[in-house]
Amino acid sequence: MSPPSDPVTPLRDPVAAIAAGLVVSCQAPEGHPLRVPSVIARLAVCAALGGAAAVRVNHPDDVRAVKSVVDLPVIALHKERAADRDLITPRWELVEALAAAGADVVAVEATGRAELPVDALVARVHGQLDLPVMADVATVDQGLAAWAAGADLVATTLSGYTPDSPRQSAPDLDLVAALTAAGVRTVAEGRFRTPDQVRAAFAVGAYATVVGTAITDPVALTRSLAAVAPRAAGAANPVGAAGTASPARQC
């Protein structure tokens, strides 16, 4: 795939570009064998060739690498570790760095744990950076608040990972349905693994759907299949310490 003419110029209407499409989360946590910007960029090329409408990418270095090889919208975030989980772009300086790297959409924490309240954060991104905002939420109330604050997209990314949201192994389709019924432009994200789950998200009104680990993490995919093999219980890991990190959820 040929590189775009200017790798740091945001697309003008990335929100419209992802409508009714699949977004592929191209990420790898620290310690993962794929945790290299050039490799993340190749995953993005694979996503583009497979028909993805956009990619979701963590960290400015990866944003720059991806923007240099694909013309897809890049939904950018910068995870920052807290005591209990990764927060999604919780500080303004992280937002600015993503914008400078060429983000087309900035994904931010909208659960009340960011540096700025969601209304102030959305207004600042719109006013100073002229970029759309994806608000990552865990509950209906958070989604409604983010939408009222002017977020361009509201994603169900954090449902199941906060104390006030349901713990479950499947996607939170109830949250997707509740937000779309309220008129929120909702991106279904979190634990989507199968075509049937993606269809179900669109059936309840999702604007777009994000899939990450089930597409771009061969460690997690291998682990899920190896776990059912007869030798799984006693198998030793032949990889050295640098390659043994447990894959993190992609969001």
NUPALUM-532523 format. One line per field, with one value per residue: residue number from 1; residue in three letters; x, y, z of N, C-alpha, C in turn. Coordinates in Angstrom, 1 decimal. Each point is the difference from the previous one (the first is absolute). Layout:
% residues N
seq <- NUM; ...
type <- ALA; ...
n.east <- X; ...
n.north <- Y; ...
n.up <- Z; ...
ca.east <- X; ...
ca.north <- Y; ...
ca.up <- Z; ...
c.east <- X; ...
c.north <- Y; ...
c.up <- Z; ...
//
This chain:
% residues 251
seq <- 1; 2; 3; 4; 5; 6; 7; 8; 9; 10; 11; 12; 13; 14; 15; 16; 17; 18; 19; 20; 21; 22; 23; 24; 25; 26; 27; 28; 29; 30; 31; 32; 33; 34; 35; 36; 37; 38; 39; 40; 41; 42; 43; 44; 45; 46; 47; 48; 49; 50; 51; 52; 53; 54; 55; 56; 57; 58; 59; 60; 61; 62; 63; 64; 65; 66; 67; 68; 69; 70; 71; 72; 73; 74; 75; 76; 77; 78; 79; 80; 81; 82; 83; 84; 85; 86; 87; 88; 89; 90; 91; 92; 93; 94; 95; 96; 97; 98; 99; 100; 101; 102; 103; 104; 105; 106; 107; 108; 109; 110; 111; 112; 113; 114; 115; 116; 117; 118; 119; 120; 121; 122; 123; 124; 125; 126; 127; 128; 129; 130; 131; 132; 133; 134; 135; 136; 137; 138; 139; 140; 141; 142; 143; 144; 145; 146; 147; 148; 149; 150; 151; 152; 153; 154; 155; 156; 157; 158; 159; 160; 161; 162; 163; 164; 165; 166; 167; 168; 169; 170; 171; 172; 173; 174; 175; 176; 177; 178; 179; 180; 181; 182; 183; 184; 185; 186; 187; 188; 189; 190; 191; 192; 193; 194; 195; 196; 197; 198; 199; 200; 201; 202; 203; 204; 205; 206; 207; 208; 209; 210; 211; 212; 213; 214; 215; 216; 217; 218; 219; 220; 221; 222; 223; 224; 225; 226; 227; 228; 229; 230; 231; 232; 233; 234; 235; 236; 237; 238; 239; 240; 241; 242; 243; 244; 245; 246; 247; 248; 249; 250; 251
type <- MET; SER; PRO; PRO; SER; ASP; PRO; VAL; THR; PRO; LEU; ARG; ASP; PRO; VAL; ALA; ALA; ILE; ALA; ALA; GLY; LEU; VAL; VAL; SER; CYS; GLN; ALA; PRO; GLU; GLY; HIS; PRO; LEU; ARG; VAL; PRO; SER; VAL; ILE; ALA; ARG; LEU; ALA; VAL; CYS; ALA; ALA; LEU; GLY; GLY; ALA; ALA; ALA; VAL; ARG; VAL; ASN; HIS; PRO; ASP; ASP; VAL; ARG; ALA; VAL; LYS; SER; VAL; VAL; ASP; LEU; PRO; VAL; ILE; ALA; LEU; HIS; LYS; GLU; ARG; ALA; ALA; ASP; ARG; ASP; LEU; ILE; THR; PRO; ARG; TRP; GLU; LEU; VAL; GLU; ALA; LEU; ALA; ALA; ALA; GLY; ALA; ASP; VAL; VAL; ALA; VAL; GLU; ALA; THR; GLY; ARG; ALA; GLU; LEU; PRO; VAL; ASP; ALA; LEU; VAL; ALA; ARG; VAL; HIS; GLY; GLN; LEU; ASP; LEU; PRO; VAL; MET; ALA; ASP; VAL; ALA; THR; VAL; ASP; GLN; GLY; LEU; ALA; ALA; TRP; ALA; ALA; GLY; ALA; ASP; LEU; VAL; ALA; THR; THR; LEU; SER; GLY; TYR; THR; PRO; ASP; SER; PRO; ARG; GLN; SER; ALA; PRO; ASP; LEU; ASP; LEU; VAL; ALA; ALA; LEU; THR; ALA; ALA; GLY; VAL; ARG; THR; VAL; ALA; GLU; GLY; ARG; PHE; ARG; THR; PRO; ASP; GLN; VAL; ARG; ALA; ALA; PHE; ALA; VAL; GLY; ALA; TYR; ALA; THR; VAL; VAL; GLY; THR; ALA; ILE; THR; ASP; PRO; VAL; ALA; LEU; THR; ARG; SER; LEU; ALA; ALA; VAL; ALA; PRO; ARG; ALA; ALA; GLY; ALA; ALA; ASN; PRO; VAL; GLY; ALA; ALA; GLY; THR; ALA; SER; PRO; ALA; ARG; GLN; CYS
n.east <- 0.8; -0.3; 1.1; -0.7; -0.5; -0.8; 1.0; 0.0; -0.7; -0.8; -0.7; -0.7; -0.4; 0.8; -0.8; -0.2; 1.3; -0.3; -1.0; -0.6; 1.1; 1.0; 0.3; 1.2; 0.1; 0.9; 0.1; 1.0; -0.2; 0.6; 1.1; -1.0; 0.1; -1.2; 0.5; -0.1; 0.2; 1.1; -0.1; -0.3; 0.9; 0.7; -0.3; 0.3; 1.1; 0.2; -0.3; 0.7; 0.9; -0.4; 0.0; 0.9; -0.9; 0.6; 1.0; 0.2; 0.8; 0.9; 0.2; 0.6; 1.0; -1.0; -0.5; 1.2; 0.4; -1.1; 0.0; 1.2; -0.8; -1.0; -1.1; -0.1; -1.2; 0.8; -0.6; 0.6; 0.7; 0.2; 0.3; -0.5; 1.0; -1.2; -0.4; -1.1; 0.2; 0.1; 0.3; -1.1; 1.3; 0.4; 1.1; -0.1; 1.1; -0.6; -1.1; 0.8; 0.6; -1.2; -0.5; 1.2; -0.3; -1.2; -0.5; -0.9; 0.0; -0.3; 0.4; -1.0; 0.5; -1.2; 0.7; 0.4; 1.0; -0.4; 1.0; -0.8; -1.0; -0.9; -0.9; 0.9; 0.2; -1.3; -0.4; 0.9; -0.4; -1.3; 0.1; 0.9; -0.5; -1.2; -0.1; -0.6; -1.0; 0.7; -1.2; 1.0; -1.1; -0.7; -0.7; -1.3; 0.1; 1.1; -0.6; -1.1; 0.8; 0.7; -1.1; -0.5; 1.2; -0.5; 0.2; 0.9; 0.6; -0.9; 1.1; -0.5; 1.2; -0.4; -1.1; -0.1; 0.5; -1.2; 0.1; -0.3; 0.8; -0.8; 0.4; 0.5; -0.1; -1.3; -0.2; 0.0; -0.8; -0.3; 1.3; 0.4; -0.9; 0.4; 1.3; -0.1; -0.7; 1.0; 0.4; 0.8; 1.0; -0.3; 1.2; -0.3; 0.5; 0.8; 1.0; 0.0; -0.5; -1.3; -0.2; -0.5; 1.0; 0.8; -0.6; 0.1; 1.2; 0.2; -0.5; 0.8; 0.5; 1.0; 0.7; 0.9; 0.8; 0.6; 0.9; 0.6; 0.0; -1.2; 0.6; 0.5; -0.5; 1.0; 0.5; -0.9; 0.1; 1.3; 0.1; -1.0; 0.7; 1.2; -0.8; -0.5; 1.3; 0.1; 1.0; -1.0; -0.5; 0.8; -0.4; 1.3; 0.2; 0.2; -0.8; 1.1; 0.5; 0.8; -0.3; 0.0; 0.0; -0.9; -0.7; 0.0; -1.1; -0.4; 0.2
n.north <- -1.2; 1.0; 0.7; 0.6; 1.1; 0.2; -0.8; 1.4; -0.1; 0.4; -1.1; 0.5; -1.1; -0.3; 0.8; 0.7; 0.0; 0.0; 0.8; -0.8; 0.4; -0.8; 0.3; -0.1; -0.5; 0.8; -0.9; 0.3; -0.7; 0.7; -0.5; 0.4; -1.1; 0.5; 0.3; 0.2; 1.3; -0.5; -0.8; 0.9; 0.7; -1.1; -0.1; 1.3; -0.3; -1.0; 0.8; 0.8; -0.9; -0.2; 1.3; 0.2; 0.6; -0.5; 0.6; -0.7; 1.0; -0.6; 1.3; 1.2; -0.8; -0.7; 1.1; 0.5; -1.1; 0.0; 1.3; -0.6; -0.9; 0.6; 0.0; -1.0; 0.4; 0.8; -0.8; 1.1; -0.7; 0.3; -1.3; 0.3; -0.7; -0.4; 0.1; 0.3; 1.0; -0.1; 1.2; 0.4; 0.3; -0.2; 0.3; 1.3; -0.1; -1.1; 0.8; 1.0; -1.0; -0.5; 1.2; 0.3; -1.2; 0.8; -0.1; -0.8; -0.8; 0.7; -1.2; 0.3; 0.0; -0.6; -0.5; 1.3; -0.6; 0.8; 0.6; 0.0; 0.7; -1.0; 0.8; 0.3; -1.3; -0.3; 1.0; -0.4; -1.2; 0.3; 0.8; -0.8; -1.2; 0.4; -0.9; -1.1; -0.2; -1.1; -0.1; -0.6; -0.8; -0.1; 1.2; -0.2; 0.3; -0.7; -0.9; 0.1; 0.0; -1.0; -0.6; 0.2; -0.5; -0.7; -1.2; -0.3; -0.8; -1.0; -0.5; -1.2; 0.5; 0.8; -0.3; -0.3; 1.2; 0.4; 0.5; 1.0; -0.9; -0.7; -1.0; -0.1; -1.2; 0.3; 0.5; 1.2; -0.9; -0.3; 0.2; -0.7; -0.9; 0.1; 0.0; -1.0; -0.7; 0.5; -0.5; -0.8; 0.7; -1.3; -0.1; -1.2; -0.1; -1.0; -1.0; 0.7; -1.2; 0.0; -0.5; -1.0; 0.2; 0.1; -1.0; -0.6; 0.5; -0.3; -1.2; 0.3; 0.3; -0.8; 1.1; -0.7; -1.0; -0.1; -0.6; -0.6; -0.5; -0.2; 1.2; 0.8; -1.0; -0.4; 0.7; 0.9; 0.1; -0.1; 0.9; 0.7; -0.2; 0.4; 0.8; -0.3; 0.1; -1.3; 0.5; 0.7; -0.9; -0.8; 0.8; 0.1; 1.2; -0.2; 1.1; 0.8; 0.6; 0.4; -1.3; 0.1; 1.2; 0.1; -0.4; 1.3; 0.3; 0.0; 1.3
n.up <- 0.0; -0.9; 0.4; 0.9; -0.6; 1.1; 0.6; 0.1; -1.2; 0.9; -0.1; -0.9; -0.4; 1.0; 0.6; -1.1; -0.1; 1.3; -0.5; 0.8; 0.5; -0.3; 1.3; -0.4; 1.2; -0.5; 1.0; 0.8; 1.1; 1.0; -0.5; -0.9; -0.7; -0.1; 1.2; -1.3; -0.1; -0.5; 1.0; 0.9; -0.7; 0.0; 1.3; 0.0; -0.7; 0.8; 1.0; -0.6; -0.2; 1.3; -0.2; 0.9; 0.8; 1.0; 0.6; 1.1; 0.4; 0.7; 0.4; 0.2; 0.5; 0.6; 0.4; 0.3; 0.6; 0.6; 0.3; 0.2; 0.3; 0.7; -0.7; 0.8; 0.5; 0.8; 0.8; 0.6; 0.8; 1.2; 0.2; 1.2; 0.6; 0.6; 1.2; -0.6; -0.8; -1.3; 0.1; -0.7; -0.3; 1.2; -0.7; 0.1; 0.6; 0.4; 0.2; 0.5; 0.7; 0.2; 0.3; 0.6; 0.4; -0.1; 1.2; -0.4; 1.0; 1.1; 0.5; 0.9; 1.2; 0.0; 1.0; -0.1; -0.7; -0.9; -0.5; -1.1; 0.5; -0.3; 0.6; 1.0; 0.2; -0.3; 0.7; 0.8; -0.1; 0.1; 1.0; 0.6; -0.2; 0.0; 1.0; -0.6; 0.9; 0.3; 0.7; 0.7; 0.0; 1.1; 0.1; 0.2; 1.3; 0.0; -0.8; 0.7; 1.0; -0.6; -0.3; 1.2; 0.3; -1.0; 0.7; -1.0; 0.8; 0.4; 0.6; 0.0; -0.3; 1.0; -0.6; 1.2; -0.1; 0.4; 1.3; -0.8; -0.7; -0.8; 0.9; -1.2; -0.6; -0.1; -1.2; 0.4; -0.6; 1.3; 0.3; -1.0; 0.3; 1.3; -0.3; -0.9; 0.9; 0.7; -1.2; 0.7; -0.6; 0.1; 0.4; -0.5; 1.2; 0.0; -0.2; -1.1; -0.3; -0.3; -1.2; 0.7; 0.8; -1.1; -0.6; 1.2; 0.0; -1.2; 0.4; 1.1; -1.2; 0.2; 0.2; 0.8; -0.4; 1.2; -0.7; 1.0; 1.3; -0.4; -0.4; 0.9; 0.8; -0.7; 1.0; 0.1; -1.3; 0.0; 1.0; -0.7; -1.1; 0.4; 0.6; -1.2; -0.3; -0.1; -0.7; 0.0; 0.7; -0.7; -0.9; -0.4; 0.4; -1.3; 0.1; -0.2; 1.1; -1.0; -0.2; 1.3; -0.4; 0.9; -1.1; -0.1; 0.6; -1.3; 0.3
ca.east <- -0.8; 0.9; -0.1; -0.7; 0.9; 0.5; -0.4; -0.4; -1.2; -1.3; -1.1; -1.0; -1.3; 0.2; -1.2; -0.8; 0.7; -0.1; -1.4; -0.4; 1.3; 0.8; 1.2; 1.0; 0.9; 1.4; 0.7; 0.7; 0.5; 1.4; 0.5; -0.6; 0.9; -0.4; 0.1; 0.9; -0.8; -0.1; -0.8; -1.4; -0.4; -0.3; -1.3; -1.0; -0.1; -0.8; -1.4; -0.4; -0.2; -1.1; -1.3; -0.3; -0.4; 0.9; 0.8; 0.1; 1.4; 0.4; 1.4; 0.3; 0.9; -0.7; -0.9; 0.8; 0.3; -1.2; -0.3; 0.9; -0.3; -1.4; -0.8; -1.1; 0.0; 0.7; -0.6; 1.2; -0.1; 1.2; -0.4; 0.9; -0.3; -0.4; 0.2; -1.0; -0.1; 0.5; -0.9; 0.1; 0.3; -0.6; 0.6; 0.0; 1.3; -0.1; -0.8; 0.8; 1.0; -0.6; -0.4; 1.2; 0.4; -0.8; -1.2; -1.2; -0.9; 0.7; -0.8; 0.3; -0.6; -1.2; -0.6; 0.3; 1.3; 0.9; 0.5; -1.0; -1.4; -0.2; -0.4; 1.1; 1.0; -0.5; 0.1; 1.4; 0.5; -0.7; 0.4; 1.4; 0.6; -1.0; -0.1; -1.1; 0.3; -0.7; 0.0; -0.1; -0.8; -0.3; -1.4; -0.9; 0.1; 1.3; -0.2; -0.9; 0.7; 1.0; -0.8; -0.5; 1.2; 0.4; 0.8; -0.4; -0.2; 0.1; 0.4; -0.3; 1.3; 0.4; -1.0; 0.6; 1.4; -0.1; -0.9; -1.4; -0.5; -0.2; 1.1; -0.5; 1.0; -0.5; -0.2; -1.2; -1.0; -1.1; 0.5; 0.0; -1.4; -0.6; 0.5; -0.5; -1.5; -0.1; 0.4; 1.4; 0.7; 0.7; 1.0; 0.0; 1.4; 0.3; -0.2; -0.6; 0.9; -0.5; -0.9; -1.3; 0.0; 0.0; -1.4; -0.9; 0.2; -0.7; -1.4; -0.6; 0.2; 1.4; 0.5; 1.1; 0.4; 1.5; 0.6; 1.4; 0.8; -0.4; 0.6; 1.4; 0.9; 0.3; 0.3; -1.3; -0.7; 0.7; -0.3; -1.4; -0.1; 0.9; -0.6; -0.9; 0.8; 0.3; 1.3; 0.0; 0.2; 1.4; 0.9; 0.9; 0.1; 1.4; 0.5; 0.7; -0.7; -0.5; -1.2; -1.1; -1.0; -1.4; -0.6; -1.0; -1.2; 0.2; -1.2
ca.north <- 1.2; 1.2; 0.9; 1.3; 1.0; 0.7; -0.9; 0.6; 0.8; -0.7; 0.0; 1.1; -0.5; -1.4; -0.5; -0.5; -1.1; -1.3; -0.4; -1.4; -0.8; -0.7; 0.6; -1.0; 0.5; -0.5; 0.4; -1.0; 0.6; -0.1; -1.3; -0.9; -0.1; 0.9; 1.3; 0.8; 0.8; -0.5; -1.2; 0.6; 0.5; -1.1; -0.4; 0.9; -0.3; -1.3; 0.4; 0.8; -1.0; -0.8; 0.7; 0.8; 1.4; 0.8; -0.7; 0.6; -0.1; 0.5; 0.7; 0.9; -0.6; -0.9; 0.9; 0.5; -1.2; -0.5; 1.1; 0.0; -1.2; -0.2; 1.2; -0.1; 0.8; -0.6; 0.3; -0.1; 0.1; -0.2; -0.6; 0.3; -1.0; 0.4; -1.1; -1.1; -0.3; 1.0; 1.1; 0.4; 1.4; 0.7; 1.3; 0.9; 0.0; -1.2; 0.3; 0.9; -0.8; -0.8; 0.9; 0.3; -1.2; -0.2; -0.7; 0.5; 0.0; -0.2; -0.7; 0.5; -0.6; 0.8; -0.7; 0.8; -0.2; 0.8; 1.3; 1.0; -0.6; -0.3; 1.2; 0.9; -0.7; 0.0; 1.4; 0.3; -0.8; 0.6; 1.3; 0.2; -1.0; -0.2; -1.4; -0.7; -0.7; -1.2; -0.1; -1.4; 0.0; -1.3; -0.1; 0.8; 1.3; 0.6; 0.2; 1.1; 1.3; 0.3; 0.5; 1.4; 0.9; 0.3; -1.0; -0.3; -1.4; -0.5; -1.4; -0.8; -0.6; -0.3; -0.8; -1.3; 0.2; 1.0; -0.6; 0.4; -0.7; -1.5; -0.9; -1.1; -0.4; 0.4; 1.5; 0.6; 0.5; 0.8; 1.4; 0.5; 0.2; 1.1; 1.3; 0.3; 0.4; 1.4; 0.9; 0.2; -0.7; -0.9; -1.0; -1.2; -0.5; -0.8; -1.4; -0.5; -1.0; -0.8; 0.7; 0.1; 1.1; 1.2; 0.2; 0.4; 1.4; 0.8; -0.2; 0.8; 1.5; 0.5; 0.8; -0.7; -1.0; -0.1; -1.3; 0.1; -1.2; -1.1; 0.1; 0.5; -0.5; -1.5; -0.6; -0.3; -1.0; -1.2; -0.5; -0.5; -1.3; -0.9; -0.4; -1.2; -1.1; -0.9; 0.2; 1.4; 0.1; -0.1; 0.5; 1.0; 1.1; -0.1; 1.3; 0.6; 0.9; 1.2; -0.3; -0.7; 0.9; -0.3; 1.0; 0.8; 0.3; 1.1; 0.9
ca.up <- 0.0; -0.1; 1.2; -0.3; -0.5; 1.2; 1.1; 1.3; -0.2; 0.4; -1.0; 0.3; 0.6; 0.4; 0.6; -1.1; -0.7; 0.7; 0.1; -0.3; -0.3; 1.1; 0.4; 0.5; 1.0; -0.2; 1.2; 0.7; 1.3; 0.3; 0.2; -1.0; -1.1; -1.1; 0.5; -0.9; -0.9; -1.4; 0.0; 0.1; -1.3; -0.8; 0.4; -0.6; -1.4; -0.1; 0.3; -1.1; -1.1; 0.3; -0.1; 1.2; -0.3; 0.8; 1.0; 1.3; 0.2; 1.3; 0.1; -1.2; -0.9; -0.9; -0.9; -1.2; -0.9; -0.7; -0.9; -1.1; -0.9; -0.4; -0.2; 0.9; 1.2; 1.2; 1.3; 0.8; 1.5; 0.8; 1.3; 1.2; 1.0; 1.3; 0.9; -0.3; -1.5; -0.8; -0.3; -1.4; -0.3; 1.1; 0.3; -1.2; -0.7; -0.8; -1.1; -0.9; -0.7; -1.0; -1.1; -0.7; -0.8; -1.1; 0.3; -0.7; 1.1; 1.3; 1.0; 1.3; 1.1; 0.4; 1.1; 1.1; 0.5; -0.8; 0.6; -0.1; -0.2; -1.4; -0.8; -0.2; -0.9; -1.3; -0.5; -0.2; -1.2; -1.2; -0.2; -0.2; -0.9; -1.1; -0.2; 0.6; 1.2; 0.4; 1.5; 0.4; 1.2; 0.6; 0.4; -0.8; 0.5; -0.5; -1.4; -0.2; 0.4; -1.0; -1.2; 0.3; 0.0; -1.3; -0.6; -1.3; 0.1; 1.4; -0.2; 1.1; 0.3; 1.3; 0.7; 0.5; 0.6; 1.1; 1.0; -0.2; -1.2; 0.2; -0.4; -0.8; -1.0; -1.3; -0.1; 0.7; -1.0; 0.6; 0.0; -1.3; -0.3; 0.8; -0.5; -1.3; 0.2; 0.5; -1.0; 0.1; -1.0; 0.9; -0.5; 0.8; 0.3; 1.2; 0.0; -1.2; -0.5; -1.1; -1.0; 0.6; 0.9; -0.8; -0.6; 1.1; 0.3; -1.0; 0.1; 1.1; -0.3; 0.1; -1.1; -0.4; 1.0; 0.1; 0.4; 0.2; 0.3; -0.8; -1.4; 0.0; 1.1; -0.2; 1.3; 0.6; -0.8; 0.2; 1.4; 0.2; -0.7; 0.7; 1.3; -0.1; -0.5; 1.1; 0.7; 0.5; 1.5; 0.4; -1.0; 0.5; -0.9; -0.5; -0.3; 1.1; 0.8; -0.8; -0.8; 0.8; 0.6; -0.3; -0.9; 0.6; -0.8; -0.9; 0.0
c.east <- 0.9; -0.3; -0.8; 1.1; 0.7; -0.4; -0.4; -1.2; -1.2; -1.0; -1.1; -1.3; 0.2; -1.2; -1.0; 0.6; -0.1; -1.4; -0.3; 1.2; 0.6; 1.3; 0.9; 0.9; 1.4; 0.9; 0.8; 0.5; 1.5; 0.4; -0.5; 1.0; -0.3; 0.1; 1.1; -0.8; -0.1; -0.8; -1.5; -0.4; -0.3; -1.4; -1.1; -0.1; -0.9; -1.5; -0.5; -0.3; -1.2; -1.3; -0.3; -0.3; 1.0; 0.9; 0.0; 1.4; 0.4; 1.4; 0.3; 1.0; -0.7; -1.0; 0.9; 0.3; -1.2; -0.4; 0.9; -0.3; -1.4; -0.7; -1.3; 0.0; 0.6; -0.7; 1.1; -0.3; 1.4; -0.4; 1.0; -0.5; -0.4; 0.1; -0.9; 0.0; 0.7; -1.1; 0.3; 0.2; -0.5; 0.5; 0.1; 1.3; 0.0; -0.9; 0.7; 1.0; -0.6; -0.4; 1.2; 0.5; -0.9; -1.3; -1.2; -1.2; 0.8; -1.0; 0.4; -0.8; -1.2; -0.8; 0.2; 1.3; 1.1; 0.4; -1.0; -1.4; -0.3; -0.4; 1.1; 1.0; -0.5; 0.1; 1.4; 0.6; -0.6; 0.6; 1.5; 0.6; -0.9; 0.0; -1.2; 0.5; -0.8; 0.1; -0.2; -0.7; -0.2; -1.5; -0.9; 0.1; 1.2; -0.2; -0.9; 0.7; 1.1; -0.7; -0.5; 1.1; 0.5; 1.0; -0.6; -0.4; 0.1; 0.2; -0.2; 1.2; 0.2; -1.1; 0.6; 1.3; -0.1; -1.0; -1.5; -0.6; 0.0; 1.3; -0.6; 1.1; -0.4; -0.1; -1.2; -0.9; -1.1; 0.4; -0.1; -1.5; -0.6; 0.5; -0.5; -1.5; -0.1; 0.5; 1.5; 0.7; 1.0; 0.9; 0.0; 1.4; 0.1; -0.5; -0.7; 1.0; -0.5; -0.9; -1.4; -0.1; 0.0; -1.3; -1.0; 0.2; -0.7; -1.5; -0.7; 0.4; 1.4; 0.3; 1.2; 0.4; 1.5; 0.3; 1.5; 0.7; -0.4; 0.5; 1.5; 0.9; 0.2; 0.3; -1.3; -0.8; 0.6; -0.4; -1.4; -0.1; 0.9; -0.6; -0.9; 0.7; 0.3; 1.2; 0.0; 0.3; 1.5; 0.9; 0.8; 0.1; 1.5; 0.6; 0.6; -0.8; -0.6; -1.2; -1.1; -1.0; -1.4; -0.6; -1.1; -1.2; 0.3; -1.3; 0.4
c.north <- 1.2; 0.9; 1.2; 1.1; 0.7; -0.8; 0.6; 0.9; -0.8; 0.0; 1.0; -0.6; -1.5; -0.6; -0.6; -1.3; -1.3; -0.5; -1.4; -0.9; -0.6; 0.8; -1.0; 0.6; -0.6; 0.5; -1.3; 0.6; -0.1; -1.4; -1.0; -0.1; 0.9; 1.5; 0.8; 0.8; -0.5; -1.2; 0.4; 0.5; -1.1; -0.6; 0.9; -0.2; -1.2; 0.4; 0.8; -1.0; -0.9; 0.7; 0.9; 1.5; 1.0; -0.9; 0.8; -0.3; 0.7; 0.5; 0.7; -0.7; -1.0; 0.7; 0.4; -1.2; -0.4; 1.0; 0.0; -1.1; -0.2; 1.3; -0.1; 1.0; -0.7; 0.6; -0.2; 0.2; -0.2; -0.6; 0.4; -0.9; 0.6; -1.3; -1.2; -0.4; 1.1; 1.1; 0.5; 1.5; 1.0; 1.5; 0.8; -0.1; -1.3; 0.2; 0.8; -0.8; -0.9; 0.9; 0.3; -1.2; -0.3; -0.7; 0.6; 0.1; -0.3; -0.7; 0.4; -0.7; 0.9; -0.7; 0.8; -0.1; 0.7; 1.3; 1.1; -0.6; -0.1; 1.2; 0.9; -0.7; 0.0; 1.4; 0.4; -0.7; 0.7; 1.4; 0.3; -0.8; -0.3; -1.5; -0.6; -0.7; -1.3; -0.1; -1.4; 0.0; -1.5; -0.2; 0.9; 1.5; 0.7; 0.3; 1.2; 1.3; 0.4; 0.5; 1.4; 1.0; 0.3; -1.0; -0.4; -1.5; -0.4; -1.5; -0.8; -0.8; -0.5; -0.8; -1.4; 0.2; 1.1; -0.6; 0.2; -0.6; -1.5; -0.7; -1.1; -0.3; 0.4; 1.5; 0.5; 0.6; 0.8; 1.5; 0.6; 0.4; 1.2; 1.4; 0.4; 0.4; 1.4; 1.0; 0.3; -0.8; -0.9; -1.0; -1.1; -0.5; -0.7; -1.4; -0.5; -1.0; -0.7; 0.9; 0.1; 1.1; 1.4; 0.3; 0.4; 1.4; 1.0; -0.2; 0.9; 1.5; 0.5; 0.8; -0.6; -1.0; -0.2; -1.5; 0.2; -1.3; -1.2; 0.1; 0.1; -0.5; -1.5; -0.7; -0.4; -1.1; -1.4; -0.6; -0.6; -1.4; -1.1; -0.5; -1.2; -1.2; -0.9; 0.3; 1.4; 0.1; -0.1; 0.6; 1.1; 1.1; 0.1; 1.4; 0.6; 1.1; 1.2; -0.3; -0.6; 0.9; -0.4; 1.1; 0.8; 0.2; 1.2; 0.8; 1.4
c.up <- 0.0; 1.2; -0.4; -0.3; 1.2; 1.2; 1.3; -0.2; 0.3; -1.2; 0.4; 0.6; 0.4; 0.7; -1.0; -0.6; 0.7; 0.2; -0.6; -0.4; 1.2; 0.2; 0.6; 1.0; -0.2; 1.1; 0.6; 1.3; 0.1; 0.3; -1.0; -1.2; -1.1; 0.4; -0.7; -1.0; -1.4; -0.1; 0.1; -1.3; -1.0; 0.3; -0.6; -1.5; -0.2; 0.2; -1.3; -1.2; 0.3; 0.0; 1.2; -0.5; 0.7; 0.9; 1.3; 0.5; 1.3; -0.1; -1.3; -0.9; -1.0; -0.9; -1.2; -0.9; -0.8; -1.1; -1.3; -1.0; -0.4; -0.1; 0.9; 1.1; 1.1; 1.2; 1.0; 1.4; 0.6; 1.3; 1.0; 1.1; 1.3; 0.9; -0.4; -1.5; -0.8; -0.2; -1.4; -0.2; 1.1; 0.2; -1.3; -0.8; -0.9; -1.2; -1.1; -0.8; -1.1; -1.2; -0.8; -0.8; -1.2; 0.3; -0.8; 1.0; 1.3; 0.9; 1.4; 1.1; 0.4; 1.1; 1.3; 0.6; -0.8; 0.8; -0.1; -0.1; -1.5; -0.9; -0.4; -1.0; -1.4; -0.6; -0.4; -1.3; -1.3; -0.2; -0.3; -1.0; -1.2; -0.4; 0.6; 1.3; 0.1; 1.5; 0.4; 1.4; 0.5; 0.3; -0.9; 0.4; -0.5; -1.5; -0.3; 0.4; -1.0; -1.3; 0.2; 0.0; -1.4; -0.7; -1.3; -0.1; 1.4; -0.1; 1.3; 0.5; 1.4; 0.8; 0.4; 0.7; 1.1; 1.0; -0.2; -1.3; 0.2; -0.5; -0.9; -1.1; -1.4; -0.2; 0.7; -1.0; 0.6; 0.1; -1.4; -0.4; 0.7; -0.5; -1.4; 0.0; 0.5; -1.1; 0.0; -1.2; 0.6; -0.8; 1.0; 0.1; 1.3; -0.1; -1.2; -0.7; -1.2; -0.9; 0.6; 1.0; -0.6; -0.6; 1.1; 0.4; -1.0; 0.0; 1.0; -0.2; 0.0; -1.3; -0.7; 1.1; 0.0; 0.4; 0.1; 0.1; -0.9; -1.4; 0.1; 1.1; -0.2; 1.3; 0.6; -0.8; 0.2; 1.4; 0.1; -0.7; 0.7; 1.3; 0.0; -0.5; 1.2; 0.8; 0.7; 1.5; 0.4; -1.0; 0.6; -1.1; -0.5; -0.2; 1.3; 0.6; -0.8; -0.8; 0.7; 0.6; -0.4; -0.8; 0.7; -0.9; -0.8; 0.0; -0.5
//
